[in-house]
Amino acid sequence: MATATPSYLELSKNYQDQVLSLIEQSQKLAVESVSAWTKAVQPLAKNAPATPVAGVPSPKEIVDNQYAFAAKLLDAQHEYFTAVLTAAAPVLPKTAPAAR
């Protein structure tokens, strides 16, 4: 019995899933490390002075702002490449749709 060869998209999605899983695992370990470090230095941090500059955004606000921009940029790039492919469609080779 012959085994069907996976399609490019199947291989690509499988690889993407593996990469995301590795990233999630490493991020979990990093968060656990930061949490342990925070617990260790918390007694020292309580004595630290507050930030004296008014209007400085919190670290979370900075991260949220940058990720919002990145999401907009990614959407714009997706729209751009879709438009390029649509414009080039008349001269691109015709291929069968990928099996799902």
DSSP file (Angstrom, degrees, kcal/mol; ACC not computed):
  #  RESIDUE AA STRUCTURE BP1 BP2  ACC     N-H-->O    O-->H-N    N-H-->O    O-->H-N    TCO  KAPPA ALPHA  PHI   PSI    X-CA   Y-CA   Z-CA
    1    1 A M              0   0    0      0, 0.0     2,-0.2     0, 0.0     0, 0.0   0.000 360.0 360.0 360.0 124.8    0.0    0.0    0.0
    2    2 A A        -     0   0    0      1,-0.0     2,-0.5     0, 0.0     0, 0.0  -0.548 360.0-133.7 -81.5 141.0    1.5    3.3   -1.1
    3    3 A T        -     0   0    0     -2,-0.2     2,-0.1     1,-0.0    -1,-0.0  -0.817  25.3-115.5 -95.5 132.6    1.6    6.2    1.3
    4    4 A A        -     0   0    0     -2,-0.5     3,-0.0     1,-0.1    -1,-0.0  -0.425  28.1-119.4 -67.5 137.0    0.5    9.6   -0.1
    5    5 A T        -     0   0    0     -2,-0.1    -1,-0.1     1,-0.1     0, 0.0  -0.623  32.7-112.8 -76.2 130.2    3.2   12.2   -0.2
    6    6 A P        -     0   0    0      0, 0.0    -1,-0.1     0, 0.0     2,-0.0  -0.320  32.7-115.2 -63.9 147.3    2.3   15.2    1.9
    7    7 A S     >  -     0   0    0     92,-0.1     4,-2.5     1,-0.1     5,-0.2  -0.284  26.2-104.8 -75.6 166.7    1.7   18.4    0.0
    8    8 A Y  H  > S+     0   0    0      1,-0.2     4,-2.9     2,-0.2     5,-0.2   0.920 122.4  50.5 -56.6 -45.9    3.8   21.5    0.3
    9    9 A L  H  > S+     0   0    0      2,-0.2     4,-2.8     1,-0.2     5,-0.2   0.885 109.5  50.6 -64.5 -38.0    1.2   23.2    2.4
   10   10 A E  H  > S+     0   0    0      2,-0.2     4,-2.3     1,-0.2    -1,-0.2   0.938 113.5  45.0 -64.0 -45.6    0.8   20.2    4.7
   11   11 A L  H  X S+     0   0    0     -4,-2.5     4,-2.4     2,-0.2    -2,-0.2   0.915 114.4  49.6 -62.7 -42.9    4.6   20.1    5.3
   12   12 A S  H  X S+     0   0    0     -4,-2.9     4,-2.7    -5,-0.2    -2,-0.2   0.925 112.2  46.5 -63.1 -46.2    4.7   23.9    5.8
   13   13 A K  H  X S+     0   0    0     -4,-2.8     4,-2.5     2,-0.2    -1,-0.2   0.882 111.8  51.9 -65.0 -38.3    1.9   23.9    8.3
   14   14 A N  H  X S+     0   0    0     -4,-2.3     4,-2.1    -5,-0.2    -2,-0.2   0.932 111.9  46.2 -63.0 -45.8    3.5   20.9   10.2
   15   15 A Y  H  X S+     0   0    0     -4,-2.4     4,-2.6     2,-0.2    -2,-0.2   0.919 111.7  51.6 -62.2 -44.6    6.8   22.8   10.4
   16   16 A Q  H  X S+     0   0    0     -4,-2.7     4,-2.8     1,-0.2     5,-0.2   0.910 108.8  51.1 -59.5 -42.8    5.1   26.0   11.5
   17   17 A D  H  X S+     0   0    0     -4,-2.5     4,-2.2     1,-0.2    -1,-0.2   0.904 110.8  48.9 -61.4 -41.3    3.2   24.1   14.2
   18   18 A Q  H  X S+     0   0    0     -4,-2.1     4,-2.2     2,-0.2    -2,-0.2   0.921 112.0  48.1 -64.9 -43.8    6.5   22.6   15.4
   19   19 A V  H  X S+     0   0    0     -4,-2.6     4,-2.5     1,-0.2    -2,-0.2   0.932 112.2  48.9 -62.5 -46.0    8.3   26.0   15.4
   20   20 A L  H  X S+     0   0    0     -4,-2.8     4,-2.7     1,-0.2    -1,-0.2   0.888 109.7  52.7 -61.9 -38.3    5.4   27.6   17.3
   21   21 A S  H  X S+     0   0    0     -4,-2.2     4,-2.3    -5,-0.2    -1,-0.2   0.918 110.2  47.4 -63.3 -43.4    5.4   24.8   19.9
   22   22 A L  H  X S+     0   0    0     -4,-2.2     4,-2.4     2,-0.2    -2,-0.2   0.905 112.6  49.5 -64.1 -41.1    9.1   25.3   20.5
   23   23 A I  H  X S+     0   0    0     -4,-2.5     4,-2.6     2,-0.2    -2,-0.2   0.924 110.6  50.0 -63.6 -44.0    8.6   29.1   20.8
   24   24 A E  H  X S+     0   0    0     -4,-2.7     4,-2.3     1,-0.2    -2,-0.2   0.901 111.0  49.8 -62.0 -40.9    5.8   28.6   23.3
   25   25 A Q  H  X S+     0   0    0     -4,-2.3     4,-2.1     2,-0.2    -1,-0.2   0.926 112.9  45.7 -63.5 -44.8    7.9   26.2   25.4
   26   26 A S  H  X S+     0   0    0     -4,-2.4     4,-2.2     1,-0.2    -2,-0.2   0.879 112.4  51.4 -68.4 -35.8   10.8   28.6   25.5
   27   27 A Q  H  X S+     0   0    0     -4,-2.6     4,-2.7     2,-0.2    -1,-0.2   0.902 108.1  52.3 -65.9 -39.7    8.5   31.5   26.3
   28   28 A K  H  X S+     0   0    0     -4,-2.3     4,-2.3     1,-0.2    -2,-0.2   0.923 110.6  47.6 -61.5 -44.1    7.0   29.6   29.2
   29   29 A L  H  X S+     0   0    0     -4,-2.1     4,-2.2     2,-0.2    -1,-0.2   0.894 111.4  51.1 -63.6 -39.5   10.4   28.8   30.6
   30   30 A A  H  X S+     0   0    0     -4,-2.2     4,-2.6     2,-0.2    -2,-0.2   0.923 110.3  48.4 -64.1 -44.1   11.4   32.5   30.2
   31   31 A V  H  X S+     0   0    0     -4,-2.7     4,-2.5     1,-0.2    -2,-0.2   0.909 111.2  50.6 -63.2 -41.7    8.3   33.7   32.1
   32   32 A E  H  X S+     0   0    0     -4,-2.3     4,-2.2    -5,-0.2    -1,-0.2   0.890 111.0  49.5 -62.7 -38.3    8.9   31.1   34.8
   33   33 A S  H  X S+     0   0    0     -4,-2.2     4,-2.6     2,-0.2    -2,-0.2   0.918 111.3  47.9 -66.6 -44.0   12.5   32.4   35.1
   34   34 A V  H  X S+     0   0    0     -4,-2.6     4,-2.8     1,-0.2    -2,-0.2   0.899 111.3  51.8 -63.3 -40.1   11.4   36.0   35.3
   35   35 A S  H  X S+     0   0    0     -4,-2.5     4,-2.1     2,-0.2    -2,-0.2   0.922 111.2  46.3 -62.9 -44.1    8.8   35.1   37.9
   36   36 A A  H  X S+     0   0    0     -4,-2.2     4,-1.7     2,-0.2    -2,-0.2   0.909 113.8  48.9 -64.7 -41.8   11.4   33.3   40.1
   37   37 A W  H  X S+     0   0    0     -4,-2.6     4,-2.1     2,-0.2    -2,-0.2   0.911 109.5  52.8 -63.1 -42.8   13.8   36.3   39.7
   38   38 A T  H  X S+     0   0    0     -4,-2.8     4,-1.4     1,-0.2    -2,-0.2   0.908 108.2  49.9 -60.4 -43.7   11.0   38.7   40.6
   39   39 A K  H  < S+     0   0    0     -4,-2.1    -1,-0.2     1,-0.2    -2,-0.2   0.877 110.9  51.0 -62.6 -36.4   10.3   36.8   43.8
   40   40 A A  H  < S+     0   0    0     -4,-1.7    -2,-0.2     1,-0.2    -1,-0.2   0.872 119.1  33.8 -70.6 -36.7   14.0   36.8   44.7
   41   41 A V  H >X S+     0   0    0     -4,-2.1     4,-2.4     1,-0.2     3,-0.8   0.490  88.5  99.6 -98.8  -3.4   14.5   40.6   44.2
   42   42 A Q  H 3X S+     0   0    0     -4,-1.4     4,-1.6     1,-0.3    -1,-0.2   0.873  79.4  54.9 -53.9 -42.2   11.1   41.8   45.4
   43   43 A P  H 34 S+     0   0    0      0, 0.0     4,-0.4     0, 0.0    -1,-0.3   0.885 112.8  43.8 -60.5 -35.0   12.3   42.7   48.9
   44   44 A L  H X4 S+     0   0    0     -3,-0.8     3,-1.1    -4,-0.2     4,-0.3   0.872 109.3  56.5 -74.3 -37.6   15.0   44.9   47.3
   45   45 A A  H >< S+     0   0    0     -4,-2.4     3,-1.3     1,-0.3    -1,-0.2   0.771  92.7  69.4 -68.4 -26.2   12.6   46.4   44.8
   46   46 A K  T 3< S+     0   0    0     -4,-1.6    -1,-0.3     1,-0.3    -2,-0.2   0.799 100.2  49.4 -62.4 -27.0   10.2   47.7   47.4
   47   47 A N  T <  S+     0   0    0     -3,-1.1    -1,-0.3    -4,-0.4    -2,-0.2   0.503  87.1 108.8 -90.2  -5.1   12.8   50.2   48.5
   48   48 A A  S <  S-     0   0    0     -3,-1.3     2,-0.1    -4,-0.3    -3,-0.0  -0.457  75.7-109.5 -73.9 143.8   13.5   51.5   45.0
   49   49 A P        -     0   0    0      0, 0.0    -1,-0.1     0, 0.0     2,-0.1  -0.368  34.3-106.7 -71.1 152.9   12.2   55.0   44.2
   50   50 A A        -     0   0    0      1,-0.1     0, 0.0    -2,-0.1     0, 0.0  -0.356  45.8 -85.3 -72.3 158.2    9.3   55.5   41.8
   51   51 A T        -     0   0    0      1,-0.2    -1,-0.1     2,-0.1     5,-0.1  -0.532  38.7-156.7 -65.9 121.5    9.9   56.8   38.3
   52   52 A P        +     0   0    0      0, 0.0     2,-0.6     0, 0.0    -1,-0.2   0.576  61.7  98.1 -81.4  -8.0    9.9   60.6   38.7
   53   53 A V    >   -     0   0    0      2,-0.0     3,-0.8     1,-0.0     2,-0.2  -0.700  67.5-140.5 -88.8 122.3    9.0   61.4   35.1
   54   54 A A  T 3  S+     0   0    0     -2,-0.6    -1,-0.0     1,-0.2     0, 0.0  -0.494  80.8  26.4 -76.7 147.5    5.4   62.1   34.5
   55   55 A G  T 3  S+     0   0    0      1,-0.3    -1,-0.2    -2,-0.2    -2,-0.0   0.484  77.6 142.3  83.9   3.3    3.7   60.8   31.3
   56   56 A V    <   -     0   0    0     -3,-0.8    -1,-0.3    -5,-0.1    -5,-0.0  -0.656  51.6-124.0 -78.1 126.1    6.0   57.8   30.8
   57   57 A P        -     0   0    0      0, 0.0    -1,-0.1     0, 0.0     0, 0.0  -0.297  25.1-106.6 -68.5 155.0    4.0   54.9   29.5
   58   58 A S     >  -     0   0    0      1,-0.1     4,-2.1     4,-0.0     5,-0.2  -0.358  31.3-107.6 -72.6 160.1    4.1   51.6   31.4
   59   59 A P  H  > S+     0   0    0      0, 0.0     4,-2.5     0, 0.0     5,-0.2   0.889 122.4  53.0 -55.8 -38.5    6.0   48.7   29.9
   60   60 A K  H  > S+     0   0    0      1,-0.2     4,-3.0     2,-0.2     5,-0.2   0.906 106.8  51.4 -64.5 -40.8    2.7   47.0   29.1
   61   61 A E  H  > S+     0   0    0      2,-0.2     4,-2.3     1,-0.2    -1,-0.2   0.893 110.8  49.1 -63.0 -38.8    1.5   50.1   27.2
   62   62 A I  H  X S+     0   0    0     -4,-2.1     4,-2.4     2,-0.2    -2,-0.2   0.943 113.2  46.0 -64.6 -47.4    4.7   50.2   25.2
   63   63 A V  H  X S+     0   0    0     -4,-2.5     4,-2.5     1,-0.2     5,-0.2   0.933 113.2  49.5 -61.8 -46.4    4.4   46.5   24.3
   64   64 A D  H  X S+     0   0    0     -4,-3.0     4,-2.1     1,-0.2    -1,-0.2   0.907 111.8  49.4 -59.4 -42.5    0.7   46.9   23.4
   65   65 A N  H  X S+     0   0    0     -4,-2.3     4,-2.0    -5,-0.2    -1,-0.2   0.920 112.5  46.7 -63.2 -44.9    1.5   49.9   21.2
   66   66 A Q  H  X S+     0   0    0     -4,-2.4     4,-2.4     1,-0.2    -2,-0.2   0.886 113.0  48.4 -68.5 -38.5    4.3   48.2   19.4
   67   67 A Y  H  X S+     0   0    0     -4,-2.5     4,-2.4     2,-0.2    -1,-0.2   0.851 108.2  54.7 -71.0 -32.9    2.3   45.0   18.8
   68   68 A A  H  X S+     0   0    0     -4,-2.1     4,-2.0    -5,-0.2    -2,-0.2   0.922 110.7  46.4 -62.9 -42.8   -0.6   47.0   17.5
   69   69 A F  H  X S+     0   0    0     -4,-2.0     4,-2.7     2,-0.2    -2,-0.2   0.928 111.2  51.5 -63.2 -45.2    1.7   48.6   15.0
   70   70 A A  H  X S+     0   0    0     -4,-2.4     4,-2.6     1,-0.2    -2,-0.2   0.884 108.9  51.1 -60.7 -39.3    3.2   45.2   14.0
   71   71 A A  H  X S+     0   0    0     -4,-2.4     4,-2.3     2,-0.2    -1,-0.2   0.909 111.3  47.6 -64.4 -41.9   -0.3   43.8   13.4
   72   72 A K  H  X S+     0   0    0     -4,-2.0     4,-2.4     2,-0.2    -2,-0.2   0.908 112.5  49.8 -64.2 -41.5   -1.2   46.8   11.2
   73   73 A L  H  X S+     0   0    0     -4,-2.7     4,-2.4     2,-0.2    -2,-0.2   0.911 110.6  49.1 -64.1 -43.0    2.1   46.4    9.3
   74   74 A L  H  X S+     0   0    0     -4,-2.6     4,-2.2     2,-0.2    -1,-0.2   0.904 111.4  49.5 -64.1 -41.6    1.5   42.6    8.8
   75   75 A D  H  X S+     0   0    0     -4,-2.3     4,-2.5     2,-0.2    -2,-0.2   0.913 111.1  49.8 -62.1 -42.8   -2.0   43.3    7.5
   76   76 A A  H  X S+     0   0    0     -4,-2.4     4,-2.4     1,-0.2    -2,-0.2   0.901 110.8  49.3 -63.7 -40.9   -0.7   45.9    5.1
   77   77 A Q  H  X S+     0   0    0     -4,-2.4     4,-2.7     2,-0.2     5,-0.2   0.892 110.2  51.1 -65.4 -39.0    2.0   43.6    3.8
   78   78 A H  H  X S+     0   0    0     -4,-2.2     4,-2.2     2,-0.2    -2,-0.2   0.932 111.4  47.1 -63.3 -45.5   -0.6   40.8    3.3
   79   79 A E  H  X S+     0   0    0     -4,-2.5     4,-2.3     2,-0.2    -2,-0.2   0.908 112.5  51.0 -61.2 -42.3   -2.9   43.2    1.4
   80   80 A Y  H  X S+     0   0    0     -4,-2.4     4,-2.4     2,-0.2    -2,-0.2   0.951 112.2  44.1 -61.6 -51.5    0.1   44.3   -0.7
   81   81 A F  H  X S+     0   0    0     -4,-2.7     4,-2.4     1,-0.2    -1,-0.2   0.848 112.3  53.3 -67.0 -32.6    1.3   40.8   -1.7
   82   82 A T  H  X S+     0   0    0     -4,-2.2     4,-2.3    -5,-0.2    -1,-0.2   0.917 110.2  48.0 -64.3 -42.3   -2.3   39.7   -2.4
   83   83 A A  H  X S+     0   0    0     -4,-2.3     4,-2.6     2,-0.2    -2,-0.2   0.894 111.0  50.9 -64.5 -40.2   -2.7   42.7   -4.7
   84   84 A V  H  X S+     0   0    0     -4,-2.4     4,-2.2     2,-0.2    -2,-0.2   0.930 111.8  47.0 -63.0 -44.9    0.7   41.9   -6.4
   85   85 A L  H  X S+     0   0    0     -4,-2.4     4,-0.9     2,-0.2    -2,-0.2   0.887 112.1  50.6 -64.4 -38.4   -0.4   38.3   -7.0
   86   86 A T  H  < S+     0   0    0     -4,-2.3     3,-0.5     1,-0.2    -2,-0.2   0.920 111.8  47.5 -64.0 -43.6   -3.8   39.4   -8.3
   87   87 A A  H  < S+     0   0    0     -4,-2.6    -2,-0.2     1,-0.2    -1,-0.2   0.861 117.2  42.7 -65.6 -35.2   -2.1   41.8  -10.7
   88   88 A A  H >X S+     0   0    0     -4,-2.2     3,-1.8     1,-0.2     4,-0.9   0.540  85.3 101.0 -87.7  -7.2    0.4   39.2  -11.9
   89   89 A A  G >< S+     0   0    0     -4,-0.9     3,-0.7    -3,-0.5    -1,-0.2   0.812  71.3  62.8 -51.6 -39.4   -2.2   36.4  -12.1
   90   90 A P  G 34 S+     0   0    0      0, 0.0    -1,-0.3     0, 0.0    -2,-0.1   0.790 113.6  34.1 -60.8 -25.2   -2.6   36.5  -15.9
   91   91 A V  G <4 S+     0   0    0     -3,-1.8    -2,-0.2     2,-0.1    -3,-0.1   0.472  95.1 102.9-108.9  -2.6    1.0   35.5  -16.4
   92   92 A L  S << S-     0   0    0     -4,-0.9     2,-0.0    -3,-0.7     3,-0.0  -0.531  83.6 -97.8 -77.9 146.8    1.5   33.2  -13.5
   93   93 A P        -     0   0    0      0, 0.0     2,-0.4     0, 0.0    -1,-0.1  -0.363  38.7-116.0 -62.6 141.9    1.5   29.4  -14.2
   94   94 A K        -     0   0    0     -3,-0.1     2,-0.3    -2,-0.0    -5,-0.0  -0.666  38.8-176.9 -80.6 129.0   -1.9   27.8  -13.6
   95   95 A T        -     0   0    0     -2,-0.4     3,-0.1    -3,-0.0    -3,-0.0  -0.909  30.5-104.7-125.7 155.3   -1.7   25.2  -10.8
   96   96 A A        -     0   0    0     -2,-0.3     3,-0.1     1,-0.1     0, 0.0  -0.505  49.5 -95.7 -72.6 145.1   -4.2   22.9   -9.3
   97   97 A P        -     0   0    0      0, 0.0    -1,-0.1     0, 0.0     2,-0.1  -0.307  48.2 -97.6 -59.6 146.7   -5.6   23.9   -5.9
   98   98 A A        -     0   0    0      1,-0.1     2,-0.1    -3,-0.1    -3,-0.0  -0.389  39.8-109.1 -66.0 140.8   -3.8   22.3   -3.0
   99   99 A A              0   0    0      1,-0.1   -89,-0.1    -3,-0.1   -92,-0.1  -0.450 360.0 360.0 -68.6 143.5   -5.5   19.2   -1.6
  100  100 A R              0   0    0     -2,-0.1    -1,-0.1    -3,-0.1    -2,-0.1   0.400 360.0 360.0-109.4 360.0   -7.0   19.9    1.9
